[in-house]
């Protein structure tokens, strides 16, 4: 099974750190959204899509990439993200838009992972940010466990 991780990471490298951990644990190729194209993505059987969370959703580039994908029939995908605030499914459904786009394209979403990340966006920079040092080793260990579950 060919595996791929596609990510967008901007501010502090939080998502790149998480994506790299997932790629290593899954023995997957790793591409940023600058490198990934729908044609390249089509060559893989399991694809992880992730970015930081901006105003309650994934980065627009990862959403646009998902929208540009051709229709498939049950190809496996998973979603991951980093955010300064905790994802509380009842309140914060960070994955909703990306998940909807993938499901509409015929992907089977087999897992979702949300991880805390250092955040200095907007007014947070005036207080030195939140969740400094995240994702940490414990977070990355959870990501490895998540990846192992995907392989089962």
C-alpha positions in Angstrom: 0.0 0.0 0.0 1.4 3.4 -1.0 1.0 6.1 1.6 1.2 9.9 1.4 1.0 12.7 3.8 0.1 16.1 2.4 0.4 19.1 4.7 0.4 22.9 4.9 2.6 24.4 7.7 3.2 28.1 8.1 3.9 29.8 11.4 5.9 27.7 13.8 6.3 24.3 12.0 3.8 22.6 14.3 2.0 20.8 11.4 5.2 19.9 9.6 6.5 18.3 12.8 3.3 16.3 13.2 3.2 15.4 9.5 6.8 14.2 9.6 6.1 12.0 12.6 3.0 10.5 10.8 5.0 9.9 7.6 7.8 8.1 9.5 5.3 6.0 11.5 3.4 5.1 8.3 6.4 4.7 6.0 4.7 7.3 3.9 5.9 9.9 1.4 5.7 13.5 2.7 4.7 16.5 0.5 3.8 20.0 1.2 0.8 21.5 -0.6 3.2 23.3 -2.9 4.5 19.9 -4.1 1.3 17.9 -4.1 -1.0 17.8 -7.1 -4.2 15.8 -7.7 -2.3 13.6 -10.2 0.4 12.8 -7.6 -2.1 12.1 -4.9 -4.0 9.7 -7.2 -1.0 7.4 -7.1 -1.5 6.6 -3.4 -3.8 4.3 -1.5 -3.8 6.0 1.9 -3.5 9.8 2.1 -3.3 12.1 5.1 -4.4 15.7 4.7 -3.5 18.2 7.3 -2.7 21.8 8.3 -2.9 24.2 11.1 -6.4 25.6 12.0 -7.2 29.1 10.8 -10.5 30.7 12.0 -11.9 27.3 12.8 -10.9 25.4 9.7 -7.9 24.0 7.8 -5.7 26.2 5.7 -7.4 27.3 2.4 -4.6 25.7 0.4 -5.4 22.2 1.7 -9.1 22.8 1.2 -8.5 23.9 -2.4 -6.4 20.9 -3.0 -9.1 18.6 -1.7 -11.7 20.4 -3.9 -9.5 19.8 -7.0 -9.2 16.1 -6.5 -10.9 13.8 -9.0 -13.7 11.5 -7.9 -12.5 8.1 -6.4 -14.3 5.1 -5.1 -13.6 4.5 -1.4 -9.9 5.4 -1.4 -8.7 5.8 2.2 -7.9 9.2 3.7 -7.3 10.7 7.1 -7.3 14.2 8.5 -4.9 15.8 10.9 -4.5 19.3 12.3 -2.7 21.4 14.9 -4.3 24.2 16.8 -3.6 26.5 19.8 -7.1 25.7 21.1 -8.4 22.3 21.9 -10.8 20.6 19.5 -14.0 20.0 21.3 -16.1 18.1 18.7 -19.4 19.5 20.0 -18.2 23.1 19.8 -15.2 23.0 17.4 -15.6 20.8 14.3 -12.3 21.9 12.7 -12.4 19.0 10.3 -16.0 19.5 9.0 -15.2 21.3 5.7 -12.2 19.2 4.8 -14.0 16.0 5.6 -17.0 17.0 3.6 -14.8 17.8 0.6 -13.1 14.4 0.8 -16.3 12.5 1.3 -17.9 14.3 -1.7 -14.9 13.1 -3.8 -15.6 9.5 -2.8 -12.8 9.1 -0.1 -13.4 7.0 2.9 -12.2 9.0 5.9 -10.6 6.4 8.2 -9.3 8.6 11.0 -9.0 12.2 12.4 -6.2 13.5 14.6 -6.0 16.9 16.3 -3.0 18.1 18.2 -2.2 21.2 20.2 0.3 23.5 18.7 2.2 26.7 19.6 0.0 29.7 18.6 1.0 33.3 18.4 -1.7 34.5 15.9 -3.2 37.9 16.3 -3.5 39.2 19.9 -1.9 36.0 21.2 1.5 37.4 20.2 1.2 40.1 22.8 1.1 37.5 25.6 3.8 35.3 24.1 1.4 32.9 22.6 -0.3 29.8 23.9 0.8 26.1 24.0 4.5 26.9 23.7 6.5 23.7 23.1 3.6 21.9 21.5 3.4 19.5 19.8 5.7 17.9 22.3 7.0 14.4 22.6 3.8 13.1 24.3 1.8 14.6 21.4 4.1 13.0 18.8 3.8 9.6 20.6 0.0 9.9 20.3 0.4 10.6 16.6 2.5 7.4 16.3 -0.2 5.4 18.1 -2.8 7.0 15.7 -0.7 5.9 12.7 -0.4 2.4 14.0 -4.2 2.2 14.3 -4.5 3.3 10.7 -2.4 0.4 9.6 -4.6 -2.2 11.3 
